[in-house]
């Protein structure tokens, strides 16, 4: 999402991640509306292969957003390593967007949607314990994010506007 003159010909890859229930699906929809090619729930180990596809010059893969989250379970642990590999190659412009919200807001959103938290598929953890564990598991990826967006008080339209501002930098 950077656009310095010597990087204009490079493809852009935006990894969208963050807390479950913080709005990744809405962000991916917004980015798709803005012309990004979007992929949801790609396993991190496939990121380098996807970058290889981007390097083949397909115009529809010039701007790509990939949502990666804990639904990939064990595969998620390799995300930082895969991001580091891609950044070291310097083939694409890679940014990370991390979405978060307060614990109270996430609980409210889960109660509204009646969906199970990805860390609690078998029902053995409370919702709050699942959220707290996810915060801990995501702390490393949050620390390397270029963009951190707190969606607690944002309405969907406001979140879309925030995404537009980030993508125009």
Contact map, one row per residue, 1 for C-alpha under 8 A:
1110000000011100000000000000000000000000000000000000000000000000000000000000000000000000000011100000000000000000000000000000000000000000000000000000000000000000000001111
1111000000000000000000000000000000000000000000000000000000000000000000000000000000000000000010000000000000000000000000000000000000000000000000000000000000000000000000101
1111101100000000000000000000000000000000000000000000000000000000000000000000000000000000000000000000000000000000000000000000000000000000000000000000000000000000000000001
0111111100000000000000000000000000000000000000000000000000000000000000000000000000000000000000000000000000000000000000000000000000000000000000000000000000000000000000000
0011111100000000000000000000000000000000000000000000000000000000000000000000000000000000000000000000000000000000000000000000000000000000000000000000000000000000000000000
0001111110000000000000000000000000000000000000000000000000000000000000000000000000000000000000000000000000000000000000000000000000000000000000000000000000000000000000000
0011111111000000000000000000000000000000000000000000000000000000000000000000000000000000000010000000000000000000000000000000000000000000000000000000000000000000000000000
0011111111100000000000000000000000000000000000000000000000000000000000000000000000000000000000000000000000000000000000000000000000000000000000000000000000000000000000000
0000011111100000000000000000000000000000000000000000000000000000000000000000000000000000000000000000000000000000000000000000000000000000000000000000000000000000000000000
0000001111110000000000000000000000000000000000000000000000000100000000000000000000000000001110000000000000000000000000000000000000000000000000000000000000000000000000000
0000000111111000000000000000000000000000000000000000011000001111000000000000000000000000001110000000000000000000000000000000000000000000000000000000000000000000000000000
1000000001111100000000000000000000000000000000000000000000000111000000000000000000000000000111100000000000000000000000000000000000000000000000000000000000000000000000000
1000000000111110000000000000000000000000000000000000000000000011110000000000000000000000000111100000000000000000000000000000000000000000000000000000000000000000000000000
1000000000011111000000000000000000000000000000000000000000000001110000000000000000000000000001111000000000000000000000000000000000000000000000000000000000000000000000000
0000000000001111100000000000000000000000000000000000000000000000111100000000000000000000000001111000000000000000000000000000000000000000000000000000000000000000000000000
0000000000000111110000010001000000000000000000000000000000000000111100000000000000000000000000011110000000000000000000000000000000000000000000000000000000000000000000000
0000000000000011111000010000000000000000000000000000000000000000001110000000000000000000000000011110000000000000000000000000000000000000000000000000000000000000000000000
0000000000000001111101010000000000000000000000000000000000000000000010000000000000000000000000001111000000000000000000000000000000000000010001000000000000000000000000000
0000000000000000111111000000000000000000000000000000000000000000000010000000000000000000000000000111100000000000000000000000000000100110010000000000000000000000000000000
0000000000000000011111110000000000000000000000000000000000000000000011000000000000000000000000000000000001000000000011000000000000000000000000000000000000000000000000000
0000000000000000001111110000000000000000000000000000000000000000000000000000000000000000000000000000000001001100000000000000000000000000000000000000000000000000000000000
0000000000000000011111110000000000000000000000000000000000000000000000000000000000000000000000000011100001000000000000000000000000000000000000000000011100000000000000000
0000000000000000000111111110000000000000000000000000000000000000000000000000000000000000000000000010000000000000000000000000000000000000000000000000001000000000000000000
0000000000000001110111111111000000000000000000000000000000000000001000000000000000000000000000000010000000000000000000000000000000000000000000000000000000000000000000000
0000000000000000000000111111100000000000000000000000000000000000000000000000000000000000000000000000000000000000000000000000000000000000000000000000000000000000000000000
0000000000000000000000111111110000000000000000000000000000000000000000000000000000000000000000000000000000000000000000000000000000000000000000000000000000010001000000000
0000000000000000000000111111111000000000000000000000000000000000000000000000000000000000000000000000000000000000000000000000000000000000000000000000000000000011001000000
0000000000000001000000011111111100000101000000000000000000000000111000000000000000000000000000000000000000000000000000000000000000000000000000000000000000000000000000000
0000000000000000000000001111111110000000000000000000000000000000000000000000000000000000000000000000000000000000000000000000000000000000000000000000000000000000000000000
0000000000000000000000000111111111000000000000000000000000000000000000000000000000000000000000000000000000000000000000000000000000000000000000000000000000000001001000000
0000000000000000000000000011111111111100000000000000000000000000100000000000000000000000000000000000000000000000000000000000000000000000000000000000000000000000001000000
0000000000000000000000000001111111111100000000000000000000000000000000000000000000000000000000000000000000000000000000000000000000000000000000000000000000000000000000000
0000000000000000000000000000111111110000000000000000000000000000000000000000000000000000000000000000000000000000000000000000000000000000000000000000000000000000000000000
0000000000000000000000000000011111110000000000000000000000000000000000000000000000000000000000000000000000000000000000000000000000000000000000000000000000000000000100000
0000000000000000000000000000001111111000000000000000000000000010000000000000000000000000000000000000000000000000000000000000000000000000000000000000000000000000000000000
0000000000000000000000000000001111111100000000000000000000001111100000000000000000000000000000000000000000000000000000000000000000000000000000000000000000000000000000000
0000000000000000000000000000001100111110000000000000000000011011100000000000000000000000000000000000000000000000000000000000000000000000000000000000000000000000000000000
0000000000000000000000000001001100011111000000000000000000000001111000000000000000000000000000000000000000000000000000000000000000000000000000000000000000000000000000000
0000000000000000000000000000000000001111110000000000000000000001111000000000000000000000000000000000000000000000000000000000000000000000000000000000000000000000000000000
0000000000000000000000000001000000000111110000000000000000000000011100000000000000000000000000000000000000000000000000000000000000000000000000000000000000000000000000000
0000000000000000000000000000000000000011111000000000000000000000011110110000000000000000000000000000000000000000000000000000000000000000000000000000000000000000000000000
0000000000000000000000000000000000000011111101100000000000000000011100010000000000000000000000000000000000000000000000000000000000000000000000000000000000000000000000000
0000000000000000000000000000000000000000111111100000000000000000000100010011000000000000000000000000000000000000000000000000000000000000000000000000000000000000000000000
0000000000000000000000000000000000000000011111100000000000000000000100000011011001000000000000000000000000000000000000000000000000000000000000000000000000000000000000000
0000000000000000000000000000000000000000001111110000000000000000000000000010011001000000000000000000000000000000000000000000000000000000000000000000000000000000000000000
0000000000000000000000000000000000000000011111111100000000000000000000000000000000000000000000000000000000000000000000000000000000000000000000000000000000000000000000000
0000000000000000000000000000000000000000011111111110000000000000000000000000000001100000000000000000000000000000000000000000000000000000000000000000000000000000000000000
0000000000000000000000000000000000000000000011111111000000000000000000000000000001001100000000000000000000000000000000000000000000000000000000000000000000000000000000000
0000000000000000000000000000000000000000000001111111100000000000000000000000000000000000000000000000000000000000000000000000000000000000000000000000000000000000000000000
0000000000000000000000000000000000000000000001111111110000000000000000000000000000000000000000000000000000000000000000000000000000000000000000000000000000000000000000000
0000000000000000000000000000000000000000000000111111111000000000000000000000000000000100000100000000000000000000000000000000000000000000000000000000000000000000000000000
0000000000000000000000000000000000000000000000011111111100000000000000000000000000000000000000000000000000000000000000000000000000000000000000000000000000000000000000000
0000000000000000000000000000000000000000000000001111111111001000000000000000000000000000000000000000000000000000000000000000000000000000000000000000000000000000000000000
0000000000100000000000000000000000000000000000000111111111001100000000000000000000000000000000000000000000000000000000000000000000000000000000000000000000000000000000000
0000000000100000000000000000000000000000000000000011111111000000000000000000000000000000001000000000000000000000000000000000000000000000000000000000000000000000000000000
0000000000000000000000000000000000000000000000000001111111000000000000000000000000000000000000000000000000000000000000000000000000000000000000000000000000000000000000000
0000000000000000000000000000000000000000000000000000111111101100000000000000000000000000000000000000000000000000000000000000000000000000000000000000000000000000000000000
0000000000000000000000000000000000000000000000000000111111111100000000000000000000000000000000000000000000000000000000000000000000000000000000000000000000000000000000000
0000000000000000000000000000000000000000000000000000000011111100000000000000000000000000000000000000000000000000000000000000000000000000000000000000000000000000000000000
0000000000000000000000000000000000001000000000000000000001111110000000000000000000000000000000000000000000000000000000000000000000000000000000000000000000000000000000000
0000000000100000000000000000000000011000000000000000110011111111000000000000000000000000000000000000000000000000000000000000000000000000000000000000000000000000000000000
0000000001110000000000000000000000010000000000000000010011111111000000000000000000000000000000000000000000000000000000000000000000000000000000000000000000000000000000000
0000000000111000000000000000000000111000000000000000000000011111100000000000000000000000000000000000000000000000000000000000000000000000000000000000000000000000000000000
0000000000111100000000000000000000011110000000000000000000001111110000000000000000000000000000000000000000000000000000000000000000000000000000000000000000000000000000000
0000000000001111000000000001001000011110000000000000000000000011111000000000000000000000000000000000000000000000000000000000000000000000000000000000000000000000000000000
0000000000001111000000000001000000000111110000000000000000000001111100000000000000000000000000000000000000000000000000000000000000000000000000000000000000000000000000000
0000000000000011100000010001000000000111110000000000000000000000111110000000000000000000000000000000000000000000000000000000000000000000000000000000000000000000000000000
0000000000000011100000000000000000000001111100000000000000000000011111010001000000000000000000000000000000000000000000000000000000000000000000000000000000000000000000000
0000000000000000111100000000000000000000100000000000000000000000001111110001000000000000000000000000000000000000000000000000000000000000000000000000000000000000000000000
0000000000000000000100000000000000000000000000000000000000000000000111111001000000000000000000000000000000000000000001100000000000000000000000000000000000000000000000000
0000000000000000000000000000000000000000100000000000000000000000000011111001000000000000000000000000000000000000000001000000000000000000000000000000000000000000000000000
0000000000000000000000000000000000000000111000000000000000000000000111111111000000000000000000000000000000000000000000000000000000000000000000000000000000000000000000000
0000000000000000000000000000000000000000000000000000000000000000000001111111100000000000000000000000000000000000000000000000000000000000000000000000000000000000000000000
0000000000000000000000000000000000000000000000000000000000000000000000011111100000000000000000000000000000000000000000000000000000000000000000000000000000000000000000000
0000000000000000000000000000000000000000001110000000000000000000000000011111111000000000000000000000000000000000000000000000000000000000000000000000000000000000000000000
0000000000000000000000000000000000000000001100000000000000000000000111111111111000000000000000000000000000000000000000000000000000000000000000000000000000000000000000000
0000000000000000000000000000000000000000000000000000000000000000000000001111111100000000000000000000000000000000000000000000000000000000000000000000000000000000000000000
0000000000000000000000000000000000000000000110000000000000000000000000000011111111000000000000000000000000000000000000000000000000000000000000000000000000000000000000000
0000000000000000000000000000000000000000000110000000000000000000000000000011111111100000000000000000000000000000000000000000000000000000000010000000000000000000000000000
0000000000000000000000000000000000000000000000000000000000000000000000000000111111110000000000000000000000000000000000000000000000000000000110000000000000000000000000000
0000000000000000000000000000000000000000000000000000000000000000000000000000011111111000000000000000000000000000000000000000000000000000000000000000000000000000000000000
0000000000000000000000000000000000000000000110110000000000000000000000000000011111111100000000000000000000000000000000000000000000000000000000000000000000000000000000000
0000000000000000000000000000000000000000000000100000000000000000000000000000001111111110000001000000000000000000000000000000000000000000000000000000000000000000000000000
0000000000000000000000000000000000000000000000000000000000000000000000000000000111111111000000000000000000000000000000000000000000000000000000000000000000000000000000000
0000000000000000000000000000000000000000000000010000000000000000000000000000000011111111100000000000000000000000000000000000000000000000000000000000000000000000000000000
0000000000000000000000000000000000000000000000010010000000000000000000000000000001111111111101000000000000000000000000000000000000000000000000000000000000000000000000000
0000000000000000000000000000000000000000000000000000000000000000000000000000000000111111111111000000000000000000000000000000000000000000000000000000000000000000000000000
0000000000000000000000000000000000000000000000000000000000000000000000000000000000011111110000000000000000000000000000000000000000000000000000000000000000000000000000000
0000000000000000000000000000000000000000000000000000000000000000000000000000000000001111111000000000000000000000000000000000000000000000000000000000000000000000000000000
0000000000000000000000000000000000000000000000000000000000000000000000000000000000000111111110000000000000000000000000000000000000000000000000000000000000000000000000000
0000000001100000000000000000000000000000000000000000001000000000000000000000000000000110111110000000000000000000000000000000000000000000000000000000000000000000000000000
0000000001111000000000000000000000000000000000000010000000000000000000000000000000000110011111000000000000000000000000000000000000000000000000000000000000000000000000000
1100001001111000000000000000000000000000000000000000000000000000000000000000000000000010011111100000000000000000000000000000000000000000000000000000000000000000000000000
1000000000011110000000000000000000000000000000000000000000000000000000000000000000100110000111110000000000000000000000000000000000000000000000000000000000000000000000000
1000000000011110000000000000000000000000000000000000000000000000000000000000000000000000000011111000000000000000000000000000000000000000000000001110000000000000000000000
0000000000000111100000000000000000000000000000000000000000000000000000000000000000000000000001111100000000000000000000000000000000000000000000011110000000000000000000000
0000000000000111110000000000000000000000000000000000000000000000000000000000000000000000000000111110000000000000000000000000000000000000000000001111100000000000000000000
0000000000000001111000000000000000000000000000000000000000000000000000000000000000000000000000011111000000000000000000000000000000000000000011001111100000000000000000000
0000000000000001111001110000000000000000000000000000000000000000000000000000000000000000000000001111100000000000000000000000000000000000000000000001111000000000000000000
0000000000000000011001000000000000000000000000000000000000000000000000000000000000000000000000000111110000000000000000000000000000000000000000000001111100000000000000000
0000000000000000001001000000000000000000000000000000000000000000000000000000000000000000000000000011111011000000000000000000000000000000000000000000011100000000000000000
0000000000000000000000000000000000000000000000000000000000000000000000000000000000000000000000000001111111000000000000000000000000000000000000000000000100000000000000000
0000000000000000000000000000000000000000000000000000000000000000000000000000000000000000000000000000111111100000000000000000000100110000000000000000000000000000000000000
0000000000000000000000000000000000000000000000000000000000000000000000000000000000000000000000000000011111110000000000000000000000000000000000000000000000000000000000000
0000000000000000000000000000000000000000000000000000000000000000000000000000000000000000000000000000111111111000000000000000000000000000000000000000000100000000000000000
0000000000000000000111000000000000000000000000000000000000000000000000000000000000000000000000000000111111111100000000000000000000100000000000000000000000000000000000000
0000000000000000000000000000000000000000000000000000000000000000000000000000000000000000000000000000001111111110000000000000001100000000000000000000000000000000000000000
0000000000000000000000000000000000000000000000000000000000000000000000000000000000000000000000000000000111111111000000000000000000000000000000000000000000000000000000000
0000000000000000000010000000000000000000000000000000000000000000000000000000000000000000000000000000000011111111100000000000000000000000000000000000000000000000000000000
0000000000000000000010000000000000000000000000000000000000000000000000000000000000000000000000000000000001111111111110000000000000000000000000000000000000000000000000000
0000000000000000000000000000000000000000000000000000000000000000000000000000000000000000000000000000000000111111111000000000000000000000000000000000000000000000000000000
0000000000000000000000000000000000000000000000000000000000000000000000000000000000000000000000000000000000011111110000000000000000000000000000000000000000000000000000000
0000000000000000000000000000000000000000000000000000000000000000000000000000000000000000000000000000000000001111111000000000000000000000000000000000000000000000000000000
0000000000000000000000000000000000000000000000000000000000000000000000000000000000000000000000000000000000000111111100000000000000000000000000000000000000000000000000000
0000000000000000000000000000000000000000000000000000000000000000000000000000000000000000000000000000000000000110111110000000000000000000000000000000000000000000000000000
0000000000000000000000000000000000000000000000000000000000000000000000000000000000000000000000000000000000000100011111011010000000000000000000000000000000000000000000000
0000000000000000000100000000000000000000000000000000000000000000000000000000000000000000000000000000000000000100001111111000001001100000000000000000000000000000000000000
0000000000000000000100000000000000000000000000000000000000000000000001100000000000000000000000000000000000000000000111111000000000000000000000000000000000000000000000000
0000000000000000000000000000000000000000000000000000000000000000000001000000000000000000000000000000000000000000000011111000000001000100000000000000000000000000000000000
0000000000000000000000000000000000000000000000000000000000000000000000000000000000000000000000000000000000000000000111111111111001000000000000000000000000000000000000000
0000000000000000000000000000000000000000000000000000000000000000000000000000000000000000000000000000000000000000000111111111000000000000000000000000000000000000000000000
0000000000000000000000000000000000000000000000000000000000000000000000000000000000000000000000000000000000000000000000011111000000000000000000000000000000000000000000000
0000000000000000000000000000000000000000000000000000000000000000000000000000000000000000000000000000000000000000000100011111110000000000000000000000000000000000000000000
0000000000000000000000000000000000000000000000000000000000000000000000000000000000000000000000000000000000000000000000011111110000000000000000000000000000000000000000000
0000000000000000000000000000000000000000000000000000000000000000000000000000000000000000000000000000000000000000000000010011111011000000000000000000000000000000000000000
0000000000000000000000000000000000000000000000000000000000000000000000000000000000000000000000000000000000000000000000010011111111000000000000000000000000000000000000000
0000000000000000000000000000000000000000000000000000000000000000000000000000000000000000000000000000000000100000000010010000111111100000000000000000000000000000000000000
0000000000000000000000000000000000000000000000000000000000000000000000000000000000000000000000000000001000100000000000000000011111110000000000000000000000000000000000000
0000000000000000000000000000000000000000000000000000000000000000000000000000000000000000000000000000000000000000000000000000111111111000000000000000000000000000000000000
0000000000000000000000000000000000000000000000000000000000000000000000000000000000000000000000000000000000000000000010110000111111111100000000000000000000000000000000000
0000000000000000001000000000000000000000000000000000000000000000000000000000000000000000000000000000001001000000000010000000001111111110000000000000000000000000000000000
0000000000000000000000000000000000000000000000000000000000000000000000000000000000000000000000000000001000000000000000000000000111111111000000000000000000000000000000000
0000000000000000000000000000000000000000000000000000000000000000000000000000000000000000000000000000000000000000000000000000000011111111100000000000000000000000000000000
0000000000000000001000000000000000000000000000000000000000000000000000000000000000000000000000000000000000000000000000100000000001111111110000000000000000000000000000000
0000000000000000001000000000000000000000000000000000000000000000000000000000000000000000000000000000000000000000000000000000000000111111111000000000000000000000000000000
0000000000000000000000000000000000000000000000000000000000000000000000000000000000000000000000000000000000000000000000000000000000011111111000000000000000000000000000000
0000000000000000000000000000000000000000000000000000000000000000000000000000000000000000000000000000000000000000000000000000000000001111111100000000000000000000000000000
0000000000000000011000000000000000000000000000000000000000000000000000000000000000000000000000000000000000000000000000000000000000000111111111000000000000000000000000000
0000000000000000000000000000000000000000000000000000000000000000000000000000000000000000000000000000000000000000000000000000000000000011111111100000000000000000000000000
0000000000000000000000000000000000000000000000000000000000000000000000000000000100000000000000000000000000000000000000000000000000000000111111110000000000000000000000000
0000000000000000000000000000000000000000000000000000000000000000000000000000001100000000000000000100000000000000000000000000000000000000011111111000000000000000000000000
0000000000000000010000000000000000000000000000000000000000000000000000000000000000000000000000000100000000000000000000000000000000000000011111111001000000000000000000000
0000000000000000000000000000000000000000000000000000000000000000000000000000000000000000000000000000000000000000000000000000000000000000001111111000000000000000000000000
0000000000000000000000000000000000000000000000000000000000000000000000000000000000000000000000010000000000000000000000000000000000000000000111111100000000000000000000000
0000000000000000000000000000000000000000000000000000000000000000000000000000000000000000000000111100000000000000000000000000000000000000000011111111000000000000000000000
0000000000000000000000000000000000000000000000000000000000000000000000000000000000000000000000111100000000000000000000000000000000000000000000011111000000000000000000000
0000000000000000000000000000000000000000000000000000000000000000000000000000000000000000000000111100000000000000000000000000000000000000000000001111100000000000000001000
0000000000000000000000000000000000000000000000000000000000000000000000000000000000000000000000001111000000000000000000000000000000000000000001001111110000000000000000000
0000000000000000000000000000000000000000000000000000000000000000000000000000000000000000000000001111000000000000000000000000000000000000000000000011111000000000000000000
0000000000000000000001000000000000000000000000000000000000000000000000000000000000000000000000000011100000000000000000000000000000000000000000000001111111000000000000000
0000000000000000000001100000000000000000000000000000000000000000000000000000000000000000000000000011100000000000000000000000000000000000000000000000111111100010000000000
0000000000000000000001000000000000000000000000000000000000000000000000000000000000000000000000000001110010000000000000000000000000000000000000000000011111000000000000000
0000000000000000000000000000000000000000000000000000000000000000000000000000000000000000000000000000000000000000000000000000000000000000000000000000011111100000000000000
0000000000000000000000000000000000000000000000000000000000000000000000000000000000000000000000000000000000000000000000000000000000000000000000000000011111111110000000000
0000000000000000000000000000000000000000000000000000000000000000000000000000000000000000000000000000000000000000000000000000000000000000000000000000001011111110000000000
0000000000000000000000000100000000000000000000000000000000000000000000000000000000000000000000000000000000000000000000000000000000000000000000000000000001111111000000000
0000000000000000000000000000000000000000000000000000000000000000000000000000000000000000000000000000000000000000000000000000000000000000000000000000000001111111100000000
0000000000000000000000000000000000000000000000000000000000000000000000000000000000000000000000000000000000000000000000000000000000000000000000000000000001111111110000000
0000000000000000000000000010000000000000000000000000000000000000000000000000000000000000000000000000000000000000000000000000000000000000000000000000001001111111111000000
0000000000000000000000000110010000000000000000000000000000000000000000000000000000000000000000000000000000000000000000000000000000000000000000000000000000011111111100000
0000000000000000000000000000000000000000000000000000000000000000000000000000000000000000000000000000000000000000000000000000000000000000000000000000000000001111111110000
0000000000000000000000000000000000000000000000000000000000000000000000000000000000000000000000000000000000000000000000000000000000000000000000000000000000000111111111000
0000000000000000000000000010011000000000000000000000000000000000000000000000000000000000000000000000000000000000000000000000000000000000000000000000000000000011111111100
0000000000000000000000000000000001000000000000000000000000000000000000000000000000000000000000000000000000000000000000000000000000000000000000000000000000000001111111110
0000000000000000000000000000000000000000000000000000000000000000000000000000000000000000000000000000000000000000000000000000000000000000000000000000000000000000111111111
1000000000000000000000000000000000000000000000000000000000000000000000000000000000000000000000000000000000000000000000000000000000000000000000000010000000000000011111111
1100000000000000000000000000000000000000000000000000000000000000000000000000000000000000000000000000000000000000000000000000000000000000000000000000000000000000001111111
1000000000000000000000000000000000000000000000000000000000000000000000000000000000000000000000000000000000000000000000000000000000000000000000000000000000000000000111111
1110000000000000000000000000000000000000000000000000000000000000000000000000000000000000000000000000000000000000000000000000000000000000000000000000000000000000000011111
